[in-house]
């Protein structure tokens, strides 16, 4: 390292000042001049480490001579930076095991939690070299804080690293402060006053580890807290943390304490990385499963997990949310097997069963098998995209778990027919007890309800290439998909028979899909050029064969998130958004019910006509008349309650 001085002489040069640079020894102390200088520290080769303004002759000029770099991090002078530490930093031996472990496990974009920042070098090396999104450092020693901040400032890391002078505690009962014992060497300072060496106790504020986990959401934990790790690991769950780098201190708590720390990490699923671990510094990782909603753009929704001897765990009873799914042979949750509805996980990870029977053969995972068509067509077919990526002739069937394990009746015919329309003749098998298939192929959820209603590219491609390919168009070019024969108990458009009469006069075929096979429905939908429908699950099925040259109008009978799911499904799969006809005058619900799918909506018939006319679905003609109040009451019956405006329009 060399030292140069830059002095600035006011009034010299065109800019009003002049910088002069010369070796330190060329200054004449006897000149009596008072000169403000910039001390510029450089390494061999001229790399600038830092600058500091001072007045010539002050002792601080001598202190800056101790500045050094460690793995690209400039370390400013401090009372704690001894010559030995400088040498170890320059030779990259300072905290070498801890740094090697951290650089091995920290990934770009990670959030790193550091306990025991020390001089700030380890956290800064991580921030400089591993490209984490953020580093949150805790240091209990108040004397170190200004020097750590100076290091962050010098290296431009203020926005990347947050420093807190607190003791992070995992214990459920946390005092406001903890006594921290300072020694002359910061390396010996600790929460534990373990021997008879002289210390200076200070009170340090505490912080809750659980609160930091929720606020910061760390991926990696770096911990060097001079013996405090034994107490910390006793209570910490390390929720969401993928990797840990920890230095053990057996001189504080003995070999037994070290074993306790290691056993605690093992019990949480962490395994030592042998290539970057030593006796006293462990780098350990675990296969952390992050259960995240399916993303139509990519991620696990587009992936296939291939498993040998996994454990398939069915539900024990019917409920909206059911613990079920697939575990690896080692008991790890397989996130690809989960079923989500919007941002809600419907199948939280199950416990590993004590017993499971073998299921010979190779199977394709289908997920949860619904017997109710609206949910079957949106939540039980979401993994069939994998048929385009496997040789189905080598599989023994599609393995589902039942939505209602108490229902043992034969499966409805539409299950088999839908698979046939997808070009699949694999048998369906319901796992009613835990089982262990020889092989299981688990595709991610490529479709469903919520944002995933758009479908992944792979799911849309598989549907376009396979679904209904052998079905020829047959039927009218104008089609009205009706709900009138389902009754008001399943949600309806009030006075739909009147609407059917108006549309029939315009040349529309009135089509009741529940009276036809799926194949017949596909033929009708393929033939139609203009389709008007009362909003419902039939439009989900239409989306599997809809085309961009078709016009689709959707008459709303309610207002809920399900309406948007249908519209998104249609637009994404067909390439054309449906026309929303939202003209409800009033809405009713069965007494005591809150489920929006049971709502009965009264459309404004004249407004429906105007919307259809404006988009070319119908020709000009007499205004469509509204049913009278007596007719409305007769259609509803006595068990319906009128919703107020706020409830009717609530999404």
C-alpha positions as CSV (number, residue, x, y, z in Angstrom):
1,X,0.0,0.0,0.0
2,X,1.2,3.5,-0.7
3,X,0.0,6.9,0.7
4,X,-0.3,10.1,-1.3
5,X,-1.6,13.5,-0.3
6,X,-3.7,15.8,-2.4
7,X,-3.8,19.5,-1.4
8,X,-6.1,22.1,-2.7
9,X,-4.8,25.7,-3.1
10,X,-7.7,28.2,-3.3
11,X,-7.7,30.6,-6.3
12,X,-5.3,28.5,-8.4
13,X,-6.5,27.2,-11.8
14,X,-9.4,28.1,-14.0
15,X,-11.9,26.5,-11.6
16,X,-10.8,28.5,-8.7
17,X,-8.7,25.7,-7.0
18,X,-5.8,23.5,-7.8
19,X,-5.0,19.9,-6.7
20,X,-1.4,18.9,-6.2
21,X,-0.3,15.4,-5.4
22,X,3.1,14.4,-4.0
23,X,4.5,11.7,-1.7
24,X,3.9,12.1,2.0
25,X,7.6,12.6,2.7
26,X,7.8,15.7,0.5
27,X,5.7,17.9,2.9
28,X,7.8,20.3,5.0
29,X,6.4,20.2,8.5
30,X,8.4,23.3,9.4
31,X,6.7,25.4,6.8
32,X,3.9,26.3,9.2
33,X,1.3,26.1,6.5
34,X,-2.2,25.0,7.4
35,X,-3.4,22.8,4.5
36,X,-6.6,20.8,4.2
37,X,-5.7,17.5,2.4
38,X,-7.5,14.5,1.1
39,X,-5.8,11.3,2.2
40,X,-6.2,8.9,-0.7
41,X,-5.3,5.2,0.1
42,X,-4.4,3.0,-2.8
43,X,-3.3,-0.6,-3.2
44,X,-0.5,-1.7,-5.5
45,X,-1.8,-1.0,-9.0
46,X,-3.6,2.2,-8.0
47,X,-7.0,0.8,-6.8
48,X,-8.6,3.5,-4.7
49,X,-9.7,2.2,-1.3
50,X,-11.0,5.3,0.4
51,X,-10.5,9.0,1.2
52,X,-10.5,11.0,4.3
53,X,-10.3,14.8,4.8
54,X,-8.1,16.1,7.6
55,X,-5.7,18.9,8.4
56,X,-2.0,18.3,7.9
57,X,-0.3,17.3,11.1
58,X,-3.2,15.6,12.8
59,X,-2.7,12.1,14.2
60,X,-5.7,10.7,12.2
61,X,-3.5,10.7,9.1
62,X,-1.4,8.0,10.7
63,X,-4.6,5.9,11.6
64,X,-5.7,5.6,8.0
65,X,-2.5,3.7,7.1
66,X,-4.2,0.5,8.5
67,X,-6.9,0.3,5.7
68,X,-7.0,-3.0,3.8
69,X,-9.2,-4.9,1.4
70,X,-10.8,-8.3,1.8
71,X,-12.4,-10.0,-1.2
72,X,-13.2,-6.7,-2.9
73,X,-14.4,-5.0,0.3
74,X,-12.5,-1.9,1.5
75,X,-12.1,-2.0,5.3
76,X,-11.6,1.5,6.9
77,X,-9.4,2.1,9.9
78,X,-10.7,1.4,13.3
79,X,-9.2,0.6,16.8
80,X,-10.2,-3.0,16.2
81,X,-8.2,-3.4,13.0
82,X,-5.0,-4.9,14.3
83,X,-2.0,-5.7,12.0
84,X,-2.8,-9.4,12.4
85,X,-6.4,-8.9,11.2
86,X,-5.2,-6.7,8.4
87,X,-2.9,-9.4,7.2
88,X,-5.5,-12.1,7.5
89,X,-8.0,-10.0,5.5
90,X,-5.4,-9.2,2.8
91,X,-4.7,-13.0,2.5
92,X,-8.4,-13.8,2.6
93,X,-8.0,-15.9,5.7
94,X,-10.2,-13.7,7.9
95,X,-13.4,-15.6,8.8
96,X,-12.5,-17.8,5.8
97,X,-14.7,-20.7,6.7
98,X,-17.7,-18.6,7.4
99,X,-17.2,-16.6,4.2
100,X,-16.6,-19.7,2.1
101,X,-19.8,-21.3,3.4
102,X,-21.9,-18.1,2.9
103,X,-20.7,-17.7,-0.7
104,X,-21.5,-21.4,-1.4
105,X,-25.2,-21.1,-0.4
106,X,-26.3,-17.5,-0.9
107,X,-28.0,-17.1,-4.3
108,X,-28.7,-14.0,-6.3
109,X,-31.9,-12.4,-5.0
110,X,-31.6,-14.1,-1.5
111,X,-32.4,-12.2,1.7
112,X,-29.6,-12.8,4.2
113,X,-30.0,-12.5,8.0
114,X,-26.6,-12.0,9.8
115,X,-26.3,-12.4,13.6
116,X,-23.1,-11.1,14.9
117,X,-21.8,-8.6,12.3
118,X,-18.4,-8.1,14.0
119,X,-16.4,-5.6,11.9
120,X,-19.0,-5.9,9.1
121,X,-16.6,-7.6,6.8
122,X,-18.5,-10.9,6.4
123,X,-21.8,-9.3,5.6
124,X,-20.2,-6.8,3.2
125,X,-18.3,-9.7,1.4
126,X,-21.6,-11.5,0.9
127,X,-23.3,-8.3,-0.4
128,X,-20.4,-7.6,-2.8
129,X,-19.9,-11.1,-4.1
130,X,-23.1,-13.1,-3.9
131,X,-25.6,-10.4,-5.1
132,X,-28.3,-11.0,-2.5
133,X,-31.4,-8.8,-2.6
134,X,-30.9,-7.6,1.0
135,X,-28.7,-8.2,4.1
136,X,-30.0,-7.5,7.6
137,X,-27.2,-7.5,10.2
138,X,-27.5,-7.6,13.9
139,X,-24.6,-6.6,16.2
140,X,-24.9,-6.4,20.0
141,X,-21.6,-4.6,20.6
142,X,-22.4,-0.8,20.5
143,X,-18.7,0.1,20.1
144,X,-18.6,-1.6,16.7
145,X,-21.6,0.1,15.1
146,X,-19.9,3.3,13.9
147,X,-17.1,1.3,12.3
148,X,-19.5,-1.1,10.6
149,X,-21.4,1.9,9.2
150,X,-18.2,3.4,8.0
151,X,-17.4,0.2,6.1
152,X,-20.9,0.2,4.5
153,X,-20.5,3.8,3.5
154,X,-17.0,3.3,2.0
155,X,-18.2,0.4,-0.1
156,X,-21.6,2.0,-1.1
157,X,-23.6,-0.7,0.6
158,X,-25.9,1.5,2.6
159,X,-28.9,0.5,0.5
160,X,-28.0,-3.2,0.5
161,X,-27.3,-3.8,4.2
162,X,-29.4,-2.7,7.1
163,X,-27.6,-2.7,10.5
164,X,-29.3,-2.9,13.9
165,X,-27.7,-2.7,17.3
166,X,-29.9,-5.2,19.0
167,X,-29.8,-8.8,20.4
168,X,-32.1,-11.0,18.3
169,X,-34.0,-13.5,20.6
170,X,-35.9,-16.6,19.7
171,X,-37.2,-17.3,23.2
172,X,-40.9,-16.8,23.7
173,X,-40.4,-14.6,26.7
174,X,-38.2,-11.7,25.7
175,X,-36.9,-8.9,28.0
176,X,-36.6,-5.4,26.7
177,X,-32.8,-5.5,27.1
178,X,-30.0,-8.1,27.6
179,X,-26.7,-7.7,29.3
180,X,-23.8,-7.9,26.8
181,X,-20.3,-8.4,28.1
182,X,-17.6,-6.3,26.3
183,X,-14.0,-7.4,26.3
184,X,-10.9,-5.6,25.0
185,X,-11.0,-7.8,21.9
186,X,-14.4,-7.6,20.2
187,X,-14.0,-11.3,19.3
188,X,-14.5,-12.3,23.0
189,X,-17.5,-10.0,23.6
190,X,-20.6,-12.1,24.2
191,X,-24.0,-12.6,25.9
192,X,-22.2,-15.2,28.0
193,X,-19.8,-14.2,30.7
194,X,-18.1,-17.6,30.7
195,X,-14.8,-17.1,32.4
196,X,-13.0,-14.7,34.8
197,X,-11.6,-12.4,32.2
198,X,-12.3,-8.7,32.7
199,X,-15.5,-7.5,30.9
200,X,-17.6,-4.3,30.8
201,X,-21.3,-5.1,30.8
202,X,-23.7,-3.0,28.8
203,X,-27.5,-3.2,28.3
204,X,-28.5,-3.8,24.6
205,X,-32.1,-3.6,23.3
206,X,-33.6,-6.9,22.1
207,X,-35.7,-7.8,19.1
208,X,-38.1,-10.7,18.3
209,X,-36.8,-13.3,15.9
210,X,-40.3,-14.3,14.9
211,X,-41.1,-10.7,14.1
212,X,-38.0,-10.5,11.9
213,X,-38.9,-13.7,10.1
214,X,-42.3,-12.3,9.2
215,X,-40.9,-8.8,8.3
216,X,-37.7,-9.7,6.5
217,X,-38.4,-13.3,5.3
218,X,-34.7,-14.5,5.2
219,X,-33.5,-17.3,3.0
220,X,-30.1,-17.7,4.6
221,X,-28.9,-17.3,8.2
222,X,-25.3,-16.4,9.0
223,X,-24.6,-16.7,12.7
224,X,-21.4,-16.0,14.7
225,X,-22.5,-14.8,18.1
226,X,-19.8,-16.1,20.4
227,X,-21.7,-18.8,22.2
228,X,-25.2,-17.3,22.0
229,X,-26.1,-19.8,19.3
230,X,-26.9,-22.5,21.8
231,X,-29.7,-20.5,23.4
232,X,-30.9,-19.1,20.1
233,X,-31.2,-22.6,18.4
234,X,-33.1,-24.0,21.4
235,X,-36.2,-22.0,20.5
236,X,-35.8,-20.9,16.8
237,X,-37.9,-22.7,14.2
238,X,-35.9,-21.1,11.3
239,X,-39.2,-20.9,9.3
240,X,-38.5,-20.3,5.6
241,X,-34.7,-20.4,6.0
242,X,-33.0,-22.6,3.3
243,X,-29.4,-22.5,4.5
244,X,-27.5,-21.8,7.7
245,X,-23.8,-20.9,8.3
246,X,-23.0,-21.1,12.0
247,X,-19.8,-21.0,14.0
248,X,-19.8,-23.1,17.2
249,X,-18.0,-22.1,20.4
250,X,-17.3,-25.2,22.5
251,X,-15.0,-23.1,24.8
252,X,-18.2,-21.4,26.0
253,X,-20.6,-24.3,26.3
254,X,-18.5,-27.4,25.9
255,X,-18.6,-30.3,23.5
256,X,-22.1,-31.2,24.8
257,X,-23.4,-27.8,23.8
258,X,-21.9,-28.2,20.3
259,X,-23.7,-31.5,19.9
260,X,-27.0,-29.9,21.0
261,X,-26.6,-27.2,18.4
262,X,-25.9,-29.7,15.6
263,X,-28.7,-32.0,16.7
264,X,-31.1,-29.1,16.7
265,X,-30.2,-28.2,13.1
266,X,-30.5,-31.8,12.0
267,X,-34.0,-32.1,13.6
268,X,-35.1,-29.1,11.5
269,X,-34.0,-30.9,8.3
270,X,-30.6,-29.3,7.8
271,X,-27.7,-31.4,6.5
272,X,-24.1,-30.4,6.7
273,X,-22.4,-29.5,3.4
274,X,-19.2,-31.4,3.8
275,X,-17.1,-29.5,1.2
276,X,-17.4,-26.2,3.0
277,X,-17.8,-27.2,6.6
278,X,-15.2,-27.6,9.4
279,X,-15.4,-28.9,12.9
280,X,-16.4,-25.6,14.3
281,X,-18.1,-23.8,11.3
282,X,-21.0,-25.6,9.7
283,X,-22.6,-24.7,6.4
284,X,-25.9,-26.6,6.2
285,X,-28.9,-26.7,3.9
286,X,-32.3,-28.3,3.6
287,X,-34.7,-28.9,0.8
288,X,-37.1,-26.2,1.7
289,X,-40.5,-26.5,0.1
290,X,-42.1,-23.2,-0.6
291,X,-45.8,-23.6,-1.2
292,X,-46.7,-20.9,-3.7
293,X,-49.8,-20.4,-5.8
294,X,-49.5,-21.6,-9.4
295,X,-48.2,-19.1,-11.9
296,X,-49.4,-19.2,-15.5
297,X,-46.2,-17.6,-16.7
298,X,-43.9,-20.4,-15.4
299,X,-42.5,-22.0,-12.2
300,X,-43.7,-25.3,-10.8
301,X,-46.9,-25.0,-12.9
302,X,-44.9,-25.9,-15.9
303,X,-42.7,-28.6,-14.3
304,X,-43.0,-32.4,-13.9
305,X,-41.7,-34.2,-10.8
306,X,-40.7,-37.8,-11.4
307,X,-40.8,-39.9,-8.3
308,X,-39.9,-43.4,-7.2
309,X,-41.9,-45.0,-4.4
310,X,-43.6,-41.8,-3.2
311,X,-46.4,-41.8,-0.6
312,X,-49.8,-40.7,-1.8
313,X,-52.0,-39.5,1.1
314,X,-55.7,-39.1,0.5
315,X,-58.1,-37.0,2.6
316,X,-59.7,-38.6,5.6
317,X,-63.0,-36.7,5.2
318,X,-64.7,-34.1,3.0
319,X,-64.0,-30.5,3.7
320,X,-63.3,-27.3,1.8
321,X,-59.6,-27.5,2.7
322,X,-58.2,-31.0,3.0
323,X,-54.7,-32.2,4.0
324,X,-53.7,-34.5,1.2
325,X,-51.0,-34.9,-1.4
326,X,-47.8,-36.6,-2.3
327,X,-44.6,-37.1,-0.2
328,X,-41.3,-38.3,-1.5
329,X,-39.9,-41.7,-0.3
330,X,-38.0,-39.7,2.3
331,X,-41.2,-37.9,3.5
332,X,-40.6,-34.5,1.8
333,X,-43.7,-32.7,0.5
334,X,-44.0,-32.5,-3.3
335,X,-45.4,-29.0,-4.0
336,X,-46.2,-30.0,-7.6
337,X,-49.0,-32.2,-6.3
338,X,-50.8,-29.3,-4.5
339,X,-54.2,-27.9,-5.6
340,X,-54.7,-24.1,-5.3
341,X,-57.8,-22.0,-5.8
342,X,-56.6,-18.5,-6.4
343,X,-54.2,-17.7,-3.5
344,X,-55.7,-20.4,-1.2
345,X,-54.0,-23.7,-0.8
346,X,-56.8,-26.3,-0.8
347,X,-54.5,-29.3,-0.1
348,X,-52.1,-28.4,2.7
349,X,-49.3,-31.0,3.2
350,X,-50.4,-34.1,5.0
351,X,-48.7,-36.0,7.8
352,X,-46.8,-39.1,6.8
353,X,-49.0,-42.1,7.4
354,X,-47.8,-44.9,9.6
355,X,-48.8,-47.5,7.0
356,X,-49.3,-47.4,3.2
357,X,-50.0,-50.2,0.7
358,X,-48.0,-50.7,-2.4
359,X,-49.5,-49.7,-5.8
360,X,-47.6,-51.5,-8.5
361,X,-46.9,-49.7,-11.8
362,X,-46.3,-46.3,-13.2
363,X,-49.0,-43.6,-12.6
364,X,-49.8,-40.1,-13.7
365,X,-50.9,-37.8,-10.8
366,X,-54.3,-36.2,-11.5
367,X,-54.9,-34.5,-8.2
368,X,-58.3,-34.1,-6.5
369,X,-61.2,-35.8,-8.3
370,X,-64.5,-33.9,-8.1
371,X,-67.8,-35.5,-9.0
372,X,-69.4,-32.1,-9.4
373,X,-68.9,-31.1,-13.1
374,X,-68.2,-27.3,-12.6
375,X,-65.3,-28.2,-10.3
376,X,-64.2,-31.2,-12.2
377,X,-63.7,-29.2,-15.4
378,X,-61.7,-26.5,-13.6
379,X,-59.8,-28.4,-10.8
380,X,-59.6,-32.1,-11.7
381,X,-58.2,-31.7,-15.3
382,X,-55.4,-29.3,-14.5
383,X,-52.5,-31.7,-15.0
384,X,-53.6,-33.3,-18.2
385,X,-51.1,-31.1,-20.1
386,X,-48.5,-33.7,-19.3
387,X,-50.1,-36.1,-21.8
388,X,-48.2,-34.2,-24.5
389,X,-44.9,-34.9,-22.7
390,X,-45.2,-38.6,-21.8
391,X,-45.8,-41.9,-23.5
392,X,-49.1,-42.8,-22.0
393,X,-48.9,-46.4,-23.3
394,X,-46.3,-47.0,-20.6
395,X,-48.6,-45.9,-17.8
396,X,-51.0,-47.9,-15.8
397,X,-53.5,-45.1,-15.2
398,X,-54.2,-41.7,-13.7
399,X,-54.1,-41.6,-9.9
400,X,-56.5,-39.2,-8.1
401,X,-57.6,-38.7,-4.5
402,X,-61.3,-38.4,-4.0
403,X,-62.8,-35.1,-3.0
404,X,-65.4,-36.9,-0.9
405,X,-63.8,-40.2,0.5
406,X,-67.2,-41.2,1.8
407,X,-68.7,-41.4,-1.7
408,X,-68.0,-44.9,-3.1
409,X,-70.6,-44.8,-5.9
410,X,-69.4,-45.4,-9.5
411,X,-67.8,-42.4,-11.1
412,X,-70.0,-40.2,-13.3
413,X,-69.6,-40.9,-17.1
414,X,-68.3,-37.4,-17.8
415,X,-65.0,-38.3,-16.2
416,X,-64.2,-41.0,-18.7
417,X,-65.6,-38.9,-21.6
418,X,-63.5,-35.9,-20.9
419,X,-60.4,-38.0,-20.8
420,X,-61.4,-39.5,-24.2
421,X,-61.8,-36.0,-25.6
422,X,-58.3,-35.3,-24.5
423,X,-57.1,-38.4,-26.4
424,X,-56.4,-40.4,-23.3
425,X,-57.6,-43.9,-22.6
426,X,-55.8,-44.4,-19.3
427,X,-58.0,-45.8,-16.5
428,X,-58.8,-43.7,-13.4
429,X,-57.8,-44.9,-10.0
430,X,-58.9,-43.3,-6.8
431,X,-56.5,-43.6,-3.8
432,X,-58.8,-44.1,-0.8
433,X,-56.0,-45.3,1.5
434,X,-52.4,-44.2,1.6
435,X,-50.4,-46.0,-1.1
436,X,-46.9,-46.2,-2.5
437,X,-46.8,-46.3,-6.3
438,X,-43.7,-47.8,-7.9
439,X,-43.4,-44.6,-10.0
440,X,-45.4,-41.4,-10.1
441,X,-45.2,-38.6,-12.6
442,X,-46.5,-35.4,-11.0
443,X,-47.2,-32.5,-13.3
444,X,-47.7,-29.0,-11.8
445,X,-51.2,-27.4,-11.8
446,X,-51.4,-25.8,-15.2
447,X,-54.9,-24.5,-14.9
448,X,-57.6,-23.8,-12.3
449,X,-59.4,-20.9,-10.6
450,X,-57.7,-17.6,-9.9
451,X,-54.8,-16.1,-11.9
452,X,-54.1,-19.6,-13.2
453,X,-57.4,-19.5,-15.1
454,X,-55.3,-18.1,-17.9
455,X,-53.6,-21.5,-18.1
456,X,-50.0,-22.1,-18.7
457,X,-48.7,-22.1,-22.3
458,X,-48.1,-25.9,-22.0
459,X,-51.7,-26.5,-20.8
460,X,-53.2,-24.3,-23.6
461,X,-51.0,-26.1,-26.1
462,X,-52.0,-29.5,-25.0
463,X,-55.7,-28.6,-25.1
464,X,-55.4,-27.1,-28.6
465,X,-53.6,-30.2,-29.9
466,X,-55.7,-32.8,-28.3
467,X,-59.1,-31.8,-27.1
468,X,-62.1,-32.9,-29.2
469,X,-59.9,-33.3,-32.3
470,X,-62.1,-36.1,-33.7
471,X,-65.4,-34.3,-33.1
472,X,-67.0,-32.7,-36.2
473,X,-69.0,-29.5,-35.9
474,X,-72.8,-30.1,-35.9
475,X,-75.6,-27.7,-35.2
476,X,-76.8,-24.1,-35.6
477,X,-74.5,-21.2,-36.1
478,X,-76.4,-19.3,-33.4
479,X,-76.5,-20.9,-30.0
480,X,-78.0,-19.9,-26.6
481,X,-76.6,-21.9,-23.7
482,X,-79.4,-22.0,-21.1
483,X,-79.6,-22.7,-17.4
484,X,-83.4,-22.5,-17.2
485,X,-83.8,-26.3,-16.6
486,X,-81.4,-26.3,-13.7
487,X,-83.9,-24.6,-11.4
488,X,-83.4,-21.6,-9.2
489,X,-81.7,-23.8,-6.5
490,X,-78.4,-23.7,-8.5
491,X,-78.5,-20.0,-9.4
492,X,-80.3,-18.6,-12.3
493,X,-81.4,-15.7,-14.5
494,X,-84.9,-14.8,-13.5
495,X,-87.3,-15.0,-16.4
496,X,-84.8,-16.9,-18.5
497,X,-87.7,-18.6,-20.5
498,X,-88.7,-15.2,-21.7
499,X,-85.1,-14.5,-22.8
500,X,-85.1,-17.9,-24.6
501,X,-88.2,-16.9,-26.6
502,X,-86.7,-13.6,-27.6
503,X,-83.5,-15.3,-28.8
504,X,-85.3,-18.2,-30.5
505,X,-87.1,-15.5,-32.6
506,X,-83.6,-14.3,-33.6
507,X,-82.7,-17.8,-34.9
508,X,-80.8,-19.1,-31.9
509,X,-80.9,-22.8,-30.9
510,X,-81.8,-23.0,-27.2
511,X,-79.3,-25.5,-25.8
512,X,-79.4,-27.2,-22.5
513,X,-75.9,-28.7,-22.0
514,X,-76.7,-31.0,-19.1
515,X,-79.1,-32.9,-21.4
516,X,-76.2,-33.8,-23.8
517,X,-73.0,-35.7,-23.7
518,X,-69.7,-33.8,-23.6
519,X,-69.1,-34.9,-27.2
520,X,-72.4,-33.5,-28.4
521,X,-71.6,-30.2,-26.5
522,X,-68.3,-30.0,-28.3
523,X,-70.0,-30.5,-31.7
524,X,-72.5,-27.7,-31.0
525,X,-69.8,-25.3,-29.7
526,X,-67.6,-26.0,-32.8
527,X,-70.5,-25.3,-35.2
528,X,-71.7,-22.0,-33.6
529,X,-70.4,-18.7,-34.8
530,X,-72.3,-16.6,-32.2
531,X,-72.9,-17.9,-28.7
532,X,-75.0,-16.2,-26.0
533,X,-74.9,-17.8,-22.6
534,X,-76.2,-17.4,-19.1
535,X,-72.9,-17.1,-17.1
536,X,-71.9,-20.5,-15.6
537,X,-69.6,-23.5,-15.8
538,X,-70.8,-24.3,-19.4
539,X,-68.6,-21.4,-20.5
540,X,-65.6,-23.0,-18.9
541,X,-66.2,-26.1,-21.0
542,X,-66.8,-24.0,-24.1
543,X,-63.4,-22.4,-23.6
544,X,-61.7,-25.8,-24.3
545,X,-62.9,-25.5,-28.0
546,X,-63.7,-21.8,-28.5
547,X,-62.1,-20.0,-31.4
548,X,-61.1,-16.4,-32.1
549,X,-63.6,-16.1,-34.9
550,X,-66.5,-16.9,-32.6
551,X,-68.5,-14.2,-30.8
552,X,-69.4,-15.1,-27.2
553,X,-71.7,-13.0,-25.0
554,X,-72.0,-13.7,-21.3
555,X,-75.1,-12.6,-19.5
556,X,-74.3,-12.1,-15.8
557,X,-76.6,-13.6,-13.2
558,X,-74.4,-12.6,-10.2
559,X,-71.3,-10.7,-9.5
560,X,-68.4,-12.7,-8.1
561,X,-64.8,-13.6,-8.7
562,X,-66.0,-16.7,-10.5
563,X,-67.3,-14.5,-13.3
564,X,-63.8,-13.1,-13.9
565,X,-62.3,-16.6,-13.9
566,X,-64.7,-17.7,-16.7
567,X,-63.9,-14.6,-18.7
568,X,-60.2,-15.0,-18.3
569,X,-60.4,-18.7,-19.3
570,X,-62.4,-17.9,-22.4
571,X,-60.1,-15.1,-23.5
572,X,-56.8,-16.9,-22.8
573,X,-57.8,-20.1,-24.5
574,X,-59.7,-18.7,-27.5
575,X,-57.8,-15.5,-28.1
576,X,-61.0,-13.4,-27.9
577,X,-62.6,-11.8,-24.8
578,X,-66.3,-12.5,-24.3
579,X,-68.9,-9.6,-24.2
580,X,-70.0,-9.0,-20.6
581,X,-73.7,-8.1,-20.4
582,X,-74.0,-6.8,-16.8
583,X,-77.6,-5.5,-16.6
584,X,-78.9,-6.9,-13.3
585,X,-81.8,-4.9,-11.9
586,X,-82.2,-6.9,-8.7
587,X,-80.8,-10.1,-7.1
588,X,-82.1,-12.6,-4.7
589,X,-80.6,-15.3,-2.5
590,X,-82.2,-18.4,-1.0
591,X,-83.0,-17.6,2.7
592,X,-80.0,-18.3,4.9
593,X,-77.5,-18.8,2.0
594,X,-74.4,-16.7,1.3
595,X,-72.8,-18.6,-1.6
596,X,-72.9,-16.4,-4.6
597,X,-73.3,-19.2,-7.1
598,X,-76.8,-19.6,-5.7
599,X,-77.8,-16.1,-6.5
600,X,-80.8,-15.4,-8.8
601,X,-80.4,-12.3,-10.8
602,X,-83.1,-10.3,-12.7
603,X,-81.7,-8.9,-15.9
604,X,-82.9,-5.7,-17.5
605,X,-84.2,-7.3,-20.7
606,X,-84.2,-4.1,-22.7
607,X,-80.6,-3.5,-21.7
608,X,-79.7,-7.0,-22.6
609,X,-81.3,-6.5,-26.0
610,X,-79.4,-3.2,-26.5
611,X,-76.0,-4.8,-25.6
612,X,-76.6,-7.8,-28.0
613,X,-77.8,-5.4,-30.8
614,X,-74.7,-3.2,-30.3
615,X,-72.4,-6.2,-30.9
616,X,-74.3,-7.7,-33.8
617,X,-75.8,-10.7,-32.0
618,X,-79.4,-9.7,-32.7
619,X,-81.2,-7.5,-35.3
620,X,-83.2,-4.4,-34.5
621,X,-86.8,-5.0,-33.3
622,X,-89.4,-4.3,-30.7
623,X,-88.1,-3.6,-27.2
624,X,-87.8,-6.8,-25.0
625,X,-90.3,-6.4,-22.2
626,X,-89.6,-6.9,-18.5
627,X,-91.6,-9.6,-16.5
628,X,-94.2,-8.1,-14.2
629,X,-93.9,-8.2,-10.4
630,X,-96.4,-11.0,-10.0
631,X,-94.5,-13.1,-12.6
632,X,-91.2,-12.4,-10.7
633,X,-92.8,-13.5,-7.4
634,X,-94.2,-16.7,-9.0
635,X,-90.9,-17.6,-10.6
636,X,-89.0,-17.1,-7.3
637,X,-91.3,-18.8,-4.8
638,X,-91.4,-17.9,-1.1
639,X,-87.9,-18.8,0.0
640,X,-85.8,-16.0,-1.5
641,X,-84.6,-12.8,0.0
642,X,-83.9,-9.6,-2.0
643,X,-80.3,-8.5,-1.7
644,X,-79.5,-4.8,-1.1
645,X,-77.4,-3.0,-3.7
646,X,-74.2,-3.3,-1.8
647,X,-74.6,-7.1,-1.4
648,X,-75.7,-7.6,-5.0
649,X,-72.6,-5.9,-6.4
650,X,-70.1,-7.2,-3.9
651,X,-67.3,-9.0,-5.7
